Structures are given as C-alpha cells and as structure tokens.
Amino acid sequence: MTMEAPEEFESHRPRLFALAYRMLGSASEAEDVVQDTYLRWSTVDPAGIRTPAAWLTKVMTNLCINHLTSARARRELYVGPWLPEPVLTRTAAADRLGPLETAEQRESVSLALLTLMERLTPAERAVFVLREAFGHSHREIAEAVGIEEVHSRQLHRRARERLQSPRRHFDVDDGQRREIVERFFAAALDGDVAGLEQLLAEDVVAWADGGGQVSAARRPVVGREKVLRYLLGVGVGVRPGGVRIRAEFAEVNGEWAAVLFAGPALFAVVVPEIRDGRVGGVRTVVSPGKLAFAARQLA
C-alpha cells in the first residue's frame, strides 16, 4: 500500500458509513463493515483502481448484503420489536449520515423508514438505498451489486412496492416539530393526561426495543387510549429506586427526539413521529447495546 492509500480511504469513510448505516440500520455494524472494507482496500494497489469510490462502494455493498443475509436469521429470534440504532444528527462534529437538508434526506435515515426496510431482501435494500438515498444510476447499482441493469430496476420497483410509499411525516417545519416534541415530553414526564390526549393521534403506535436485556413492551402498543395508559404506566419520569429522569432534546436520525438520562447514564432515546401536527408514533430504544454509539456521540 502506498502512503497515499490510507488518506484516499479516509476521504471516502464518511460516505461509506452513511451508506452502510442505511443498509444495516446499525451504527456499530456499519463501523465494522467500513473497517472490513478498509482491510480489503489495504491489500490492493490503489494505482490499479480507476475509480476508488466505485470500487469501495462495490466492496462495501456486498459486505452489507452478506451481513444482512446472516442478520435476518438473528432478527427472527429477536426479543420484542427490533428498532434501528439511533444516531445523533445535529452535533458539533460533522454529521455522520450525510446532508439532511431536505425532507427526503431526513426521511432516508428516519427510524420509521429504516424499520420498514426490514421487509426487504438484502438485494432489494441495497438497490433501494443506492438509488433513493445516494442517487446512483441503475447501471452503477448493477455494477456494485453484481447484477444486470434490468434486474436492478426490477429490485428497485419491488422495494418501493413493499415499502408501500411510506407517508412522509416531515409535513411541518423544524421549529413546529421541535415544539410538538417538547410539549409531548413535558406532558409525559409530568403525567399530564389531558396534554397527552391532545397531542396523540388516534391511531398512534408505540414501539420499545429492549433487546431482551431490559424491560420493555414485547409488542407494539396501538391506539391513543392504550398508548396513553402505556406512557403513564411505564413511569417515564422516575426510574426504579426513585432516580429522577433528566431529558435533553436532540436531533436523532433527522427528527427531534429526547435523550433520557438516569443520573449521568444515558438509558433511553425516544423518537416521536410527527404527522399532521400530532404524535403518530413513538419509538423508544432502551437496549444498552443500541445506545452505545449515541452515548459516545454525547460524551
């Protein structure tokens, strides 16, 4: 490897991480796949690679497809709902997930869409991400995935059909979304029943990912009344032992959310989904393994 090879790879690392995260829905696994890509890069002579970006994209895409194939079996045995690992997207450091300036860009990393993409086969997910989030042509995608261009088009069409054109939930501006989120958490932490009823959509759904490591609802909670009872019943304001919860607001996966601390420790990330000015979904990650990346970002 030449002296310039590591620098060349580092110039591509942010894009590779952003791509791998969208494919895998896991920041820790994305870091591992990016590192595996670097190990393969370190064994070749970059002078013989005409387009490093295309070469790295192809290697990493196929590593992600292999990883997703094995992950599908593991996730079938997952305890309770599976949610993606949360990533803070408005920090002092450079954004790890790439530009999130438009509603489409924010939706491409939203927990809602990343969860829906679990419906896709590994190949469908790779084609969908490369096309929708990174704007690659089907010719480029076919080269990266190792398929015919016509097959890439078929996989993309099938992926969009399986995702059923998910409703966009960035229908209010950034300031309004933050205001709704702040009101929601103020009501939840204070046990304000009337305030929560006003903010929750009638068909709201709440998911909680404890990964079998900590206590969390094993099934989605559906409907305003049930979600209201659930939010009040879990006692989001106080932890066992009387430890008071502290909430800070942050942008997580392009959406305003709350990061909850018990003392100095991060113990939950709660991401409300705002639709038509109300909370239409609540995704809570409490699995310690899935909070490690966000905890490092907050350190």
N, C-alpha and C positions, 0 to 999 in steps of 0.2 A: 504494500500500500504506500502511495506517495504521501508526502507531508500535507498536501492539499486535500487528500481524500476525507479525513475527519471533518475539516471545515466545510467541505462540499455537503457532506451528510447533514451536519448541524443546520445548514441553511434550509434544509427540507424538513427538519424534525417537527416544527410546529404544524405544518400541513399534514404530515403523516399521522401525528397524534390526533388531530381533528378528524381525520378520515377514519382512523381505527376506532375512535370512541363512538362515532356514529354507527359503525358496523357492529360493534360489540356491546354497546350500552354499558361499558365498564371502563372506568378510567385506569384502574390498576392493571387490567388485562390489556388495555391499549398501550400502556407503557411497556409491558412485557413484549408485545408484538413489535413495537417500534424498536426495542432493543434487539430482538431477534433479526429484524431487518438490517440493523446496523452490523450485526455479526456476519451476515451474508455479504453485505457491502464490503466488509473488511477483507474478504477472501478473493476479491476480484480486482482487476486493474481498471480503475475508472477511465483511463485513457482509451480503453476499448469499448466504452459505453457511449453511444452517440447522444442519447438524451437521458441523463441521470434521473430526472423527475419521472419519466415514463417507466424506467427500469425499477425504481424504488416503489412506485405505485403498484406495478405488477407483482413484485415480490410480496409486498405487504398485503395486498388484496387477497392473494392466495393463502397467505398465512392466516388471515382473518377467516376466510372460508373454512379452512381446516379446523380452526379453533371453534367456530360456530357449530360445525358438524358434531364435535365432541360435546360441546356445551348443551346442545339440545337434549341429550340424554340426561345430563345432570339436572337441568332445569325441570324435567318431568318429575323429578323426585324432590323438588324444592318445597320447603315447608311454607305454606301460605302464599300470598301474591308475590310475584317477582317484580321488582322495580329497578330501573337503571341506577347506577351510582351517580349521585348529584355532584355537579361541578359548578363552582362559583364562576360567574362570567362577567363580573364587573369588579375587578380588583386592581390594586396598584400595579401588579405585574401584567405583562401582556396577556391578552385573552387567549386561553388555551384552545378554544374551539373555533377560532377564526372570526371574521367580521359578523356581527349580529345587528346590523343596522336596519334591516327590513323585517317585516312580519314573517316573510317566507324564511329568511335566515334564522330567525328566532325559533320558528316552528320546527326547523330541521333538527334542533337539539332539544326540543321540549320533551319532558318526561312522558307526556301523552303520546307523542308520535313514536318515540323510542320504544315504548311499551307495545304499541300496536305492531311495530315491526317484528316482534317476536312471532307473528303469524307467518312471516315469510320464510322461504327456504334460504339457506346461506347464499346461493347464487342470486336469488331474487333480491335479497337485501343488498348485496354488493352492487348489483346493477342499479338499483333504486338510489342508493347513496351517491354513487359516482355520477349518475345523471342529474338527480334532483338537487343535491347539495353542492356539487362541485362542477356541474355543467359540462362534463365530458361528453364528447360525441359518441355515438354508438360504435363507430369504428375504433375509437380509443378504448372504449369499455371492452369490446370484443377482444382486443389485444391484451388488455390487462387480465381478463378473466380466463382467456384461452378458449373462446367460443367463436362461432360465426356471428357476423353482424346482425343477420336476421334473427338469430337466437337471442341476442341482446335486446332487440326490440320486443320480442315476444315476452321475455322475462320482465322487462320494464312495464309492459302493458298488464301482465298478470299481477305484478306487485301493486300497481295502482288500484286494480280491481279488488285485490284482497284487503287493501287498506281502506277501501270504500270512500276515497276522497275525504279524509277526516276534516270535520268542521274546524275552521280556523277560530282560535279563541283569543286572538290579539285584535279584538274589534274595538277596543278603547285605547286611548293614548297612554303613554308610560306613566304620566302623573296620576291619571284616574285609576290605573291598575294598582299603583302603589297605595293610593288612598283606600281602595276597597280592601286590599290585603291588610293594611294596618287596622282598619275598623274590624275586620274579621278576627284578627288575633287579639285585639283588645277585648272583644266580646267573649271569645273563647277562654281567655285567661281569667276574666272577671266572672265567668259563669252567667253572662247576660243572655238569657233565653230569648227575650224579645229582639235583641240586636242580632242574634244568630239567625232567628227565623226570617228576619227582613233580608239578610244577606244570602241565605242559602237558596239555590234554585230548587224547584220542586223535585226534579229528577237527579239531584246531586248524588254522587257516588264517592265513597271514601275507601282508599286502599292503604294498607300498612304493611311494610316489609321489615319483618324482624329476623328473617332468615333462619328461624328456629333457634336463634341464640338468645333473644329476649322476647318478652311477652308482647304479642301484637295480634290483632284480629286475623284469623285464618282465612276469612272470606271477605269479599267486598261488602261494604255496608251501603245499601241502596235506599234512596228516598229521603226527603227532608226530615221527617219525624225521626226515622231511625238514625240518621247521621247526627241530628241534634242530640239525641239521647247518648249516642256513642261519644261525641265530643265532650259532653258534660260528664259522662260516666268514667272516661279514662283519666279525668282529673288533670288536664294539661297544665294547670297552674302550679301543682305541687307534686314532687316525687316522693316515693316511699321514704319514710324517715323524716318527713317534714321539710326536705330541702326545697327551697323556693326556686321556681324556674325563672330564668332570665332569657328574654327573647331579643334577638337583634335581627334587623331586616337586611337582606342581601339579595342580589340578583343571582338566581340559580337556574342554569340551563335556559337563560334568556327570559326568565319570569321572576317577578318579585316573590320572595318567599321569606320564611322565618327560619333562622338557625337557633335552636334552643339549647341552652346550657344549664346543667345542674352543677352549681359551683363553677369551677374552671373548665369542666369537661363538656365537650360537645356530645349531646346524646340523641339529637333528632334534627332532621331537616324536613320541614313541612312546606309543600308547594301547592298552593291553591290554584286551581284552573279557573280563570275568569271568562265567563261567557255572558254576553248581553248584560253586562254590569252586575252580574251576580256570581257567586261561587258555585260552579257546576261540578267541580271535582276537587278532592283533597288527597294528595299523595304524600305519605309520611314514611321516611326512611329512618329506621332505628337500629338496623343491623350494624353492629360495630365495624365489621369488615368493610361495609359500604360507605362508612363515614370517614374512613382513614384519609382518603385523598382530600376531602373537603377540610378536614381538621388540619392537614398540612398547609393548605392554602390560607387558613385563618391564623396560622402560627406566626 
